[in-house]
Amino acid sequence: MKTQMENQMENMAAQNPSRRKFLKESTALMGGLVIGFYLPIKSGRAYAADAPPKLVYPPNAFIRIAADDSITIVVNKSEMGQGVYTSLPMLIAEELEADWSRIRVESAPVAAVYNHTGFGMQMTGGSSSIPSSWEQLRQVGASGRILLIRAAAQQWGVPEGECHAENSQVIHAGSGKKLSYGKLADAAAKLPLPDNVALKSPKDFKLIGKATKRLDTPAKINGSAQFGLDVYLPGMLTVLIARSPVFGGKVKRFDATEARKLPGVQGVYQVPTGIAVAASGFWPAKTARDLLEIEWDEGPGAALSTPKMRAEYLELAKQPGAIARKDGDTVQGFKAAHKSISAEYEIPYLAHAAMEPLNVVVDLKPDHCSIWTGTQMQTMDHAMAAKTAGLKPEQVEIHTTFLGGGFGRRANPRSDFVVEAVQVAMAVAQPVKVVWTREDDTRGGNYRPMWSDHIEAGIAKDGKPLAWKHTLVGQSIVADTSFEAFMTHNGVDATSVEGAATLPYVIPNLQVELHSPKNAVPVQWWRSVGHSHTAFVVETMIDELAHLAGKDPVAYRLGILPADSRYRGVLQLAAKNAGWGKKKLPAGHAYGVAVHKSFDSYVAEIAEVSLENGKIRVHRVVAAVDCGMVINPDGVRQQIEGGIVYGLSAALHGAITLENGRVMQSNFHDYAPLRFSEMPRVEVDIVASGELPTGIGEPGTPPIAPAVANAVFTLTGKRLRRMPFDQESFA
């Protein structure tokens, strides 16, 4: 039986024009050379044990060369600060032999031809933009280069082998003749695509691997960059929605008499998610919303409270769960252990807290719907918008703007914020901009799940781990979504146990179990997904075993990692750069270490920590990363730095708590990101590698919490087993 997503994808694919028609019409619309390229579908990182869904259309990528020699690259990934509007064009420009100063970028429209090569849909996530595009976009560039050379050779009447491309020109070796790409574009567009394309050897790269300034920076500095909040349409109304204070709650009755009296208010409407106020601007809409009198049917969600859930989770963690991994015999392993230890861990719900709250602009007509938003999941949003509006897929278009942060929130499996905006547009019957306030965003759900973990571990006489049993309790982020069918196997959501069931250490008797309780709190992937909590649990427990064995934490890890493990390289490099065991730290300072693999990239981090007025202060973080071949070293460093900041915010301060079903946090005063005054010095070193590129947007986040926690133990002798750390007392 096909999954819901398979049906959606096949229906969308059936509605899309053929490759030939798409290329023909695109060329007519845009002029100049348009290159499309197809690759076979590959299995993506997020798929569990079973095969990924079957998709009709493989992905496409395009370049466009105009008569003025400008080169526009259509990027099929969303730019949310991670740098894909630079790194992905670099892949094409390298093989195209393009003049980098001529490169321009456009966001791709929604079409199956732009699908992700691994996930089979148009989306951005899983730190997969570079890995999924590495071969695809390079072949796009190489195809373009071949066609341009071929066009020039035909015009000159010379063999193609006598011509080469360089700096956006084709040059004939014998005569020295030159033609710019702009002059060759129309002729090249008429030629058939080459069947086989040879790619450059890495030793011949001119652009890939070089520090490169980001293409999106100038627009963000001069204000011309368009984020969702920047979109304005003629006749557009701004809409704010009063949503239930309890997840799953419904409107029983409401009175909008006072709200309708305010100047600028155009209407008040009941929509499936609450009461929508449409006005001439944000402040009239917000002021009117505050005047609404609403009686809610809160439903069973009103019984939720964090203390009660914590107690239930901790009790569940002591019970047998679904088996995620089982090696050897843990019962016998613990019997043979020389020393054993057990620990309970508590990790709270976390909000995504992107700097730009959610927002969607919708212009809905009887036969067409245009949507402007920052989204990470174009295919799903497109399909759900069409279904909601009762339109055919080809009658809906999504314009992907810059995203003021995403961290997974804008990749919602149910397309919640887009569906809601279309529902509002249907009610209002004119263009609308649905805006979430910071409070709406913080209390609006779709959090990183809350977790409670229980670990028992035992070591042999030589100190090496002999037995390990890890039980995890937390909601599945794919349960009841179209992703569940192929990301859950034997009751185990692969994203829940990643980093726990995949820990790298040699432990002969190891068992990992999972409980996935359900409740009304909506959950979703959050930067680094399951790794965001499993790295903390695993790496702090490994540190406890090192202490139990009387071993140095770095040496202990090296002693229990496989000899050929890439973990070793980053761990040794970070230790060397930090001066681990050699550098004398200031009085009251201590180092902590953690190493973790996520999204196929290896990261080790060493945190230098002290206590100031009873609070944790992180002074310095030394990181080493192995992410295979690097496209833009500046981008890699920026992503590791950003991941550390994001992870530190959660480790030190982040927690979403509930009382009577209500989220207690609302804004940055009580859900605090890392402040400038708290920012440590961050040093990032990149391991030179000839391996294929791997993900980099998220791997910097998981190791920082355990590195800090392990430093605190060295400093104080106190183990931190719950987050955030600012709830601990060090007096």
NUSEMI-445603 format. One record per residue: x, y, z of N, C-alpha, C in turn. Coordinates in steps of 0.1 Angstrom, whole numbers, plus 5000, padded with zeros to 4 digits. Each point is the difference from the previous one (the first is absolute). Layout:
<atoms>
XYZXYZXYZ ...
</atoms>
This chain:
<atoms>
500849885000499250125000500950125000 499650104992500850124999499750095012 501150075004499850105011499350124995 499550085009499350134996501050094992 501350005004500950094993500349944986 500149874999500249944987498950054990 498849995005498950044991500050154997 500350085010500250144998501050034989 501249945002501150024991499749964986 499449884998499749954987498950094993 499050045008499050094995500650134995 500950065008500750124996500849984988 500749894999500949974989499249984987 498849945002499249984988499550134994 499850105009499550134996501150094994 501249975002501150084995500349984986 500550104993500349984986501149914998 500149944988501149914997501350075000 501149935000501350065000500250094988 499649944988500250074987499250135000 498749995005499150125000500650105010 500449955012500550105010501250074995 501049934993501150074995499750104989 499149964991499650084989499350135005 499149985009499350125005500950095009 500849945008501050085008500950084991 500549944989500950074991499350124994 498749984996499350104994499750125009 499749965013499750105010501350085004 501149935002501250075006501050044989 500049934989501050044990501449945003 500849984991501449955002500049865003 501149955007500249865002499449955013 499349904999499449935012500549865000 500649965011500549875002499249925010 499549884996499349925010500849875001 500049935011500749885002499349905009 500049884996499349905008501049905006 499749965012500849895007499049905005 500449885002499249905006499750035015 498949965005499650035014501049925009 500450065010500949935010499350015013 500349905008499349995014500650115009 499150075007500450115008500449965014 500750085007500449975014498849975009 498950064998498949995010499249874999 500249934989499349874999500549905009 499149925006500449905009500449874993 499649895004500549874994499349974987 498850054998499349974987500450104989 499649964988500350084988499250135001 500650114994499350135000498849994991 499150105001498950004991500450014985 499249934991500350014986499550134995 500850074992499650124994500150004985 499250074994499950004985501150084994 500250125005501050084993501350025009 501249984994501250035007500250155001 501050055007500150145001500650074988 499950135000500650084990500850125006 500950064993500650125004500250084987 500150135001500150084987501050125002 500550034989500850124998499450084989 500250135000499550094989501150104997 500450004987501050104996499450104990 500150125004499450114992501050064990 499550084991500950074990501050105006 499750055012500950095007501149935008 500149874998501049915006499749985015 498850045005499649975014499649855000 500249945011499749865002499149995012 498849964998499049985011499949855003 500249975012499949865005498749995008 499149914996498849985007500249895011 499950045012500449925012498749945005 500049865002498849935004500049975015 500950075008500049995014499750145006 499550005012499650135007501250065007 500150134998501150075007499550055013 500549945011499650055014501250045008 501050044994501250045007501149904999 499849884994501049905000500950014988 499750094991501050034989499849924987 498849944998499949924988499950084987 499650135002500050094988501450034995 501049955008501450024995500649864997 499949915009500749874999499449924988 498750004998499549934988500450064987 499950134998500550064988501549984998 500849985010501449974999500249874993 499149905002500149874994499850014985 499050084996499850024986501150084993 500350115007501050094994501449934998 500349915009501349934999500149934987 499049924997500049914988499650084988 499350115001499650084989501250094995 501050015009501150094997499550154999 499250035009499350135000500850115007 499850124996500550125007499150025012 500649985012499250005012499350145002 500650114995499450135002498750024992 499849914991498850004991498849925006 500249935011499049915005498950075007 498849974997498850055007499249875004 499150025010499249895006498650035000 499249904996498550015002499549885007 498950025007499449885007499249934990 500049865001499349924990498550005003 499250004990498549985002499849855004 498849975004499749875005499649914988 500849904998499849904989500849885003 499549894995500749875003501450004995 500250084989501450004994501050055010 499650075011500950055010500149925013 499549884999500049915012501449975005 500049985013501249965007500449864995 501349984997500449874994499849885009 500050035013499849895010498649985005 499350115003498750005006498949994990 500350034988498949994990499050115000 500350115007499050115000500950135001 499450114997500750125001500050055014 501250005007500050045014501550035003 500150065012501350035005500149965015 500949915003500149955014500949885001 500249955012500949895002501450024996 500450135000501450044997500449934987 499149994990500249924988500250084988 500050135000500150084988501249974992 501250005006501249984993500149854996 499849905009500249864996499049964989 498850055000499149974990500250064986 500750115000500350084988501449994995 500949945007501449994996500249964986 499549884997500149954986499150064990 498750025005499050054991500450144994 500350095009500250144995501450014993 500949925003501350004993499749954985 499249904999499749954987499250114992 499150075007499350114993501050104994 501050045008501050094996500949954989 500449875001500849944989499249994987 498749975001499249994988499950134993 499850115008500050134994501350044993 501149965007501350034994500249934986 499649875000500149924987499250064989 498850045003499150064990500650144995 500550085009500650124996501249984991 500849915004501249964991499649954987 499049925000499549944987499450114991 499350095006499450114992501150094994 501150035008501150084995500749924989 500349875002500749934990499249994986 498749995001499250004988500050134993 500050115008500050134994501450034993 501049955006501450024994500349904990 499349885000500349904991501349925003 500249985013501249945005499649885009 500949905002499649895009499850055015 499149945007499850035014501249995008 500849904997501249975008501050115000 499950094990500950114999499650125008 498849995007499450115007499949965015 500150115008499849985015499350125006 499449985011499350105007500850065012 499950135002500750065010499450145003 499750025013499550135004498950064992 499049914997498850044993500350034985 501049944995500350014985500449864995 499849994987500549884993501250054991 501149935001501250044993500549894991 500350044988500649914990501550015001 500649885003501450005003500950044988 499649964988500950034988500050144996 498850075000499950134995499950115011 499749955012499950105011498650075000 499149954991498750075000499349975013 499150105004499249995012498650044998 499149935006498650045000499549995014 499350105005499450005013498849915001 499749955012498849925001498850064996 499950135002498750074996499850004985 501150004992499850004986499749864995 500349905008499849864996498849945005 499350075009498949945008498949954991 499550094991498949964991500349884992 501249994994500449894991500149875009 500650025012500249885008498649945005 499050095002498749965004499349914990 500450004987499449924990500649874998 501149975008500749874998499549905010 500049874997499649905009500949995012 499549965011500849985012501049884998 501250025004501049894999499649885008 500349884995499649875007500949985012 501350024998500949975011500950125002 500250035013500750125004501149965010 501250044996501249985009500150115010 500149975013500250115010501450025003 500350115005501450045004500549915011 501349985000500749945011500150115011 499949975013500150105010501350084999 501149944995501350074999499950114990 499050004992499850114990499050115004 499549995012499050095004500650145002 499350104995500450145001499250085011 498749955001499150075009499649925012 499749884998499649915011501249985009 499750025013501149995010500650135004 499650114993500650135002499050085009 500550085009499150095008499450104991 498650005000499350094990498950085007 500050134997499050095006498649964995 499150015009498649964997499350094991 499349944991499350084990498750075005 499549955011498850075006500350115010 501350025003500350105010499750144995 500450044988499650144996498650045002 499149914995498550035001499650015014 500649925009499550005014500650135007 501150054995500550135005499350124995 499750004987499350124995498550005001 499449895005498649995003499249954988 500649974989499249954989499649865001 500649925009499649865001498549995005 499349914994498649995003499749885009 499750025012499549905009498550005000 499349905006498649994999499350135006 500550055010499450125006500250124992 500850004989500250114992499050014988 499249894998499149994989498850095002 499750084991498750085000499450004987 498649985000499249994988499050115000 499650054988498950105000498749945007 499450075009498749965006500249895010 501349985004500249895010499750055014 499449905008499750025014500949925009 500450065011500849925010499149935009 500349885003499149915008500849945012 499550015012500549935011498949915005 500349895006499149905004500149975015 498950005006499949965014499849845000 501149945004499949855001499849955014 499649885001499749945013501250005009 499950045013501150005009500449865003 499249904997500349865003500049934986 501049914998500149934988498849914998 499350014989498949914997498750075004 500050125006498850075004499250064988 498750025002499150054990499250125005 499650084991499250125004498649955003 499550045012498649975003499150114996 500450125004499350124995500950125002 499750114992500950125001499150124998 500550115005499450134998501150104995 499750054988501050094994499550154999 499050035008499350134999501050115002 500850005010501050115003501150004990 500449884995501149994990499650064987 498849994996499550054987499950155000 500050065012499850155001501350074997 501249935001501350074998500250054986 500550124998500450044987501049914993 499749974987500949914993499649864999 499149965009499649865001499049984988 500249904992499249974989499049885002 500449915009499149895002500649915011 499149925006500449905009499349874996 500849894999499649884993500449885009 499149905001500349875006500649914990 501249955003500749914991500349875008 500449894994500249885008501050015011 501050095000500950015010499750115011 498950074998499750105010499250124994 500250125005499350124995501050094993 499850034988500950084992499550154999 500950095003499750144999500750064988 499350064990500650054988499950165001 501150064998500150155002500950064990 500150135000500850074990501549995003 500349965012501449985004500249925012 501249985004500349915011499450055013 500250125004499650055013498550005001 499250054990498649995002499549855001 500749914993499649865001500349945014 501250045005500449955013499150065012 499850134999499250075010498649945001 499449984988498749944999500049865005 501049924997500049865005500050005015 500750095006500150015015498650035006 499150064992498750035005498949894998 500449894993499149894998499649945013 498849965002499549925011499749864995 500849905004499949874995499849905011 499149914999499949895009500449874992 501049935006500649894994499549875006 499849904991499949865004501449945000 500650005012501549975000500349854998 499149915002500249864997501049945010 500449884996500949925010501450075001 500450084991501350075001500250085012 498950045006500150095012500549935012 500149864999500549925012501549994999 500750054990501449984998500850105010 500949955006500950085008501449945000 501050085000501449954999500449915012 499750035012500449915011499349874999 498749994996499349884999500649914988 500350074989500649934989501449955003 500750085008501449955003499949885009 499149995009499949885009499649884991 499050024991499649894992501149954991 500850094994501149974991501049925008 500450055012501149935007499649865004 498749985003499549875004500049914988 499650064988500049924988501449964996 501050085003501449974996500549885007 499349965011500549885007499449874994 499050024991499449884994500649964987 499849874996500549964987499350074988 500850044990499450074989500349934987 499650074989500349944986501550004998 500549894995501549984998500550074988 500950105002500650074989501349944996 500749945010501349944997500349905011 500549884997500349905009501349924996 501050025007501349934998500349925012 500449874999500449925011498949985010 500349995013499149965010500350105012 499150105002500350105010499849945014 499149905002499949945013501349945005 500549924991501349935003501150105001 499950114992501150105000500050075013 498950035006500050075013500449915011 499749874999500549905010501549995000 500650024988501449994999500850135003 499250115001500650135001500850025013 501150075000500850025012499450125008 499550104993499350115006498850044991 498950055006498950044993499550145005 499250064991499450135004498750024992 499150075006498750034993499750155002 499250054991499750145000498750034993 499350105004498850054994500250144994 499550024988500250134994498650064996 500050135001498750084997500450114991 499350004988500250114990498750054996 499850145000498750064998499650014986 498750044998499650054987500850124996 500350024987500750124996499250074988 499950135000499550074989501150034990 499650024987501050034990500650145001 499150095004500450145003500850074989 499549984987500750074989499850155002 500950084995499950145002498850064992 499649944989498850044993498949915003 499050055008498949915003499249964987 499249905001499349944988499150114994 499949994987499250104993499749944986 498850034994499749954987499150104993 500350044988499250084991499249914990 498750024999499249924991499150094992 500149984987499150074990499249894993 498849995005499149894996498950054990 500049944988499050034990499249874998 498950024993499249874998500749894992 501050044992500749904992501550015001 500550075011501450005002500350055014 501149955005500550045013501550025000 500450125004501450045001500450015015 501149945004500450005014501550055000 500250095010501450045003500349975014 501049925002500449965014501449955000 500650005012501349935002499749865004 500249904991499649875003501249914997 500149895007501049904998499549884993 498749994998499449884994498950044989 500650044989499150064989499049904995 500449874998499149914994498849975009 500249985012498949975010499150125001 500650125001499250125002499250024987 500649984989499350024987498849904999 500249885003498949904999498950035010 500450035013499050035010499250134997 500750104995499350124996499049984989 500449924990499049974989498849925006 500349905008498949925006499150095009 500550095008499250095008499250094992 500550064990499350104991499149934990 500149874999499249934990500450034986 501350024998500650034986500849884995 500350014988500949904994501450045003 501049915001501350045004500650114990 499749994987500650104991499450145002 498950015008499450135003500650075012 501049935006500650065013501550024997 500450125004501550034999500550055014 501149955003500750055013501350074996 500150125005501250084999500849995013 501149944999500849985012500950125003 499750075010500850125004501249955009 500950105003501049975010499349965013 500649925008499549955012500850075011 499450075010500750055011500249905011 500649894996500249885008498949904998 500449875002499049904998500249895010 501249945001500349905010499049885000 499349984989499149894999498550055002 499750115006498650045002499350034987 500750044990499450044987500049884991 500249885006499949874992498949925007 498850055001499049935008499349894992 500049885005499449894992498550014997 499450095008498550024997499850144993 501150074997499950134994499150095008 500150005013499050065009499850154997 501150084999499950144999499650044986 500349924990499650034986498549974999 499649885005498549974999499250105007 500450045012499250105007499950134993 501150044993499950134992499049994989 500049884993499149984989498550005005 499849945012498750005006499650145003 500950095005499750145002499650074988 500849984989499750064987498749964995 499649885002498649964995498950075008 500350035013499050075008499950154996 501250064999500150144998499650054985 500449914991499750024986500750134994 501250025005500950104994501449975005 501150054993501349975004500350025015 500749905006500250015015501549975003 500550065010501249975006499849955014 500149875003499849955013501350005008 500050085011501250025007499949945014 501049925004500149955014500950105008 499550045011500950085009501149905006 500950065007501049925007499349915010 499050055007499349925010499249894993 499450034988499449894993501049894996 501150054996501149904995500549925011 500250065012500549925011499049915006 498750045000499049915006499249924989 500550014988499349934989500349864998 500849945008500249864999501049964990 500049874996501049944991501450015006 500149955012501350015007500949884998 501350025003500849885002499449935012 499949864999499349935010500750015014 499249985010500649995014500449855001 501149985007500649865001500349975015 499949875003500549955013500749874996 501349995004500849884996500549945013 500249874999500649925011501149924994 501250015006501249924995500649925012 500349884997500849925009501249964992 501250015006501249964993501049945009 500749904995501049935009501449994992 501050005008501449994994500749885005 500949954992500849885004501250055009 500849915004501150045009501050094993 500149994987500950094993499450144997 498850025005499350134999499250014987 500149914991499250014987498649965003 499050074992498649965002499749864996 499349945009499649864998498549984997 499250085006498650004998499450145000 498950014992499450144999498549974996 499150065008498649994997499450145001 499450054990499650134998498550004996 499150055009498650014997499650154998 499450034989499650144997498550015000 499550115005498550035000499850134995 499250014989499750134994499149984988 499350104996499050004989500849984987 499349934991500549984986499650124992 501050064993499650124992499449964986 500049874997499449964987498749925002 499649985013498849935002498850074994 499149934994498850064994500350104989 501149984994500450094988500249904988 500150064988500349924989501449945000 500950045009501349955001500149885009 499049975007500049895010500349874993 499449974989500049874993501449964997 500950094996501349964996501150055009 499750075011501050045010499849935014 499049915001499849935012500149854997 500749925007500249864997499949925013 499149915001499849925012499750095012 499350104998499650095011501150105004 501050014992501150095004500150114989 499850125004500350124992501550024999 500549994988501550014999500550135005 499250114999500550135004500050015015 499349925007500050005015501349945006 500549904993501249935006501350034993 500050084990501250034993501050065010 501249964999501050045010500149925012 498949935003500049905011500249864995 499249964990500149874994501249994991 500650124997501150004991501350045006 500150005014501250045006501249924996 501250064998501149934993500849915009 499950015013500949935009499949855000 501149935002500049865000499549955014 498749955000499449955012499449874996 500549895005499549874996498649975003 499550055011498649975004499250135001 499250034990499450134999498549984996 499250075007498650004996499450145001 499250044990499450135000498549984997 499150065009498649984999499350135000 498850004994499350134998498549995004 499550105007498650025003499650134993 498950004993499550114992498650045005 499950065012498650035005499450114991 498750015000499350104992499250105010 500050124996499250105007499750124990 499350105005499550104991501150104996 501250005006501050104996500649964986 499950104991500549974986501650015001 500649904994501549995000500549994985 501250044999500650014986501549995001 500749984989501450005000500550145003 501150005007500750125006501549984997 500750114998501349994995500849895006 500449904992500749885003499149885004 498750035002498949905002500449915012 500049874998500249915012501450025006 501050044992501350025005500150115010 499050095000500050125009499949955014 499449885003500049955013500849885003 500249914990500749885002501550035002 500550104993501550035002500250045015 499150085005500250045014500049875010 499049924998499949885008501249904999 500349974987501149904997501450065005 500350124996501350055002500350045015 498950035008500250025014500249875007 499349904996500149875006501449944997 500550024987501349954997501050075009 499850125003500950085009500049945014 498849965004499849935013500849875001 500049934989500749874999501550035001 500450104993501550045000500450025015 499250085007500350035014499949875008 499049924998499949875007501249924998 500650004988501249924996501350075004 499950135005501250075004500850044988 499450034988500750034988499750154996 500950054992499950134994498849994990 499150104999498849994992500449994985 501050074995500449994986500649864997 501049965009500649874998499049895001 499150015009499049895002499249994987 499550114994499349984988500849944989 501250054998500949944990500249855002 500049965013500349865003498849914996 498850064999498849914997499450034987 500650084992499650034986500749904991 499349954989500749924990501350074995 500949924996501350054996499950094987 499149964992499850074987498950115000 499550035012498950105001500450144997 499250074993500250144997499850095012 499349945010499850085013501450035006 501049914998501350025006500750124995 499850034987500750114994499650135006 498650025001499550135005500350015015 500049895007500250005015501550045002 500949944993501450035002500350144996 499450054989500350144995499550105010 498849985005499450095010500950015012 500449885005500849995012501350074998 500649984988501350074998499850154999 499050054993499850144999499750075013 499349925009499650065013501249995010 501049924997501049985009499649915012 499149904996499549915011501149935007 500150015013501049935008501350075000 500150114992501350075000499950155004 498950064995499850145003499550025015 500650095007499650035013498950104999 498849975006498950094999500050095012 499350114999499950105011499449935012 500250045012499449955012498550004999 499349905003498650005000499449964986 500949964991499649974986500249854998 499249934992500249864997499549974986 500649904994499649954986499049895002 499149994990499249884998500049974985 499849874997500149964986498849914996 499650014987499049914995500349994985 499649884995500249974985498849934995 499550044989498749944995500050014985 499349904994499750004986498550024997 499750104992498750024995500050044986 499049954992499950044986501349974993 500649885004501249954994501250095002 500050105008501150085003500449985015 501350015002500649975013500550135006 499650025013500450135006500449975015 501150055003500550005014500150145006 499550025012500050135006500650005014 500850095003500650015014499650145005 499350005011499550135006500950035013 500450135000500650055012499050075008 499849965013498950055008500550045014 499350105005500250045014498650035006 500050035013498850055006500150145004 499050094996500050145004498750035007 500150035013498850035008499149885000 500549885001499249885001499449964986 500450064989499549974987501149954991 499649924991501049944990500450114990 501350014999500650104990500949924990 499650004987500849934990500950104994 501349995001501050094995500549974986 500149884997500749964987499549864996 499849994987499649874995500949974988 500749895001500949964989499349884993 499850024987499249894992500949954989 499849884997500649944988498949924993 500050024986498949944992500649924988 499549894998500349924988498749984992 499850084990498849994992500349974985 501149924998500449974987500550124992 500050004987500450114992499250125003 500750125001499350125004499850094988 498850054999499750094989500550145003 499550065011500450135004500450005015 501350005003500549995014499350115009 499850124995499450105008498649955004 499349944991498649965003500049895011 501049914999500149895010500350065014 500950095001500350065013498850075005 499350084991498850075005498949915005 499949894994498949905004500449935013 501249975002500549945013499850105011 500450134997499950105010498550035004 499250004989498650025003499349895007 500549884997499449885007500450005014 501250045003500550015014499150105008 499850124994499150105006498649955003 499549934990498649945001500049905011 501049915000500049905011500350055013 500850115001500250065014498850075005 499250064991498850065004499149905007 499949884994499149905005500649945013 501349975000500749945012499950095012 500250134998500150095012498650055004 499150024990498850075004498749944995 500049924989498849974993499149905007 498750035001499049905005498650064998 499249924993498650024999499349925010 499250065009499349925011498550034999 499249915005498650014999499449995014 498950085002499250005012498650014996 499249905005498550004995499950014985 500949934993500050004986500550124993 500450105007500550134995501550015000 500550054989501550024999500350125009 501049995008500350115010500950104994 500749974989501050104995499350074988 500550124997499350084990501050084991 501150045005500950094992501449985005 500950084995501449985003500450035014 499150065008500350035014499949875008 499249914996499849885008500349874992 500450024987500549894992501350074993 501050005007501250084997501049944991 500350064989501249964992501250045007 501249954995501350055005500150154998 500450075010500250144999501550034995 500250124994501350044996501049995011 499650035012500950005011500449865004 499349904996500249865003500849934989 500250074989500649934988501549965003 500349874998501449965002500850034987 501350005001500949994989499949874993 499749994988499949874993501149994989 500749885001501049974990499649884993 500050004986499649884993501149964990 500449885001501049944991499349894991 500350004988499449904990501049904996 499649875002500949894996500049994985 501250004994500249994986499549854996 499250004990499449874996499749994986 500249884994499649974987498749924999 499349995011498749935000498950094994 498949944996498950084995499550095011 499550124995499550105010498849945008 499950045013498949965008499450135007 499049985008499250115005500850095010 499650135000500750095009499150105007 498850014996499150095007499749975014 500049885004499549965013501149935009 501049944995501049925008500750085011 500150134999500650085011499250015012 498749975000499250025011500149895011 499949874996500049895010501150005010 501350024997501049975010500250115010 499450124998500350115009499549985014 498749955002499549985013500849905008 500349884995500849915008501450055003 500650074990501350065003500050095012 499050095000499850095012499749925013 499149914999499749925012501249925005 500849954991501249935005501050095006 500150124995500950105006499550045014 498750015002499550045013500349895010 499949874996500449895009501550015004 500850034990501550015004500150125010 499350104998500150125008499449995014 498949935001499249995012499849875006 500249894992499649875004498649965000 499250094994498549994998499749954986 499249904999499649954987498750074996 499950064988498850064995499349904991 498849965004499249904993498750054995 499850135001498850064995500350144995 499250034990500150144994498750075002 500150145000501250084998500950015013 501250034998500950005012499850125009 499350104996499850125009499049975011 499449885000499249965011500749935011 501349984998500949935010500650115009 500349965012500650095010501449955002 500950105000501549975002500550085012 499150055008500450085012500849915010 
</atoms>
